[in-house]
Amino acid sequence: MLWWIIGIAVLFGVLNGLLRRKFSKNSFEAGNQNERQIQEEERVKAGSWFTGGQ
């Protein structure tokens, strides 16, 4: 019974990885741009906090 659970988990992980790789080719650039904007906003917030801004 335990082997069934492990097998299903491994199969699900492999399928998830393949699907994610297929979709990430299209959405990777958009996600990367979004991540950059979030990092920039965090940097500005941290900078204004350290310099006494709002």
Contacts in CASP RR format, 6 or more apart in sequence:
PFRMAT RR
TARGET T0000
AUTHOR 0000-0000-0000
METHOD contacts of the structure
MODEL  1
MLWWIIGIAVLFGVLNGLLRRKFSKNSFEAGNQNERQIQEEERVKAGSWF
TGGQ
48 54 0 8 1.000
END
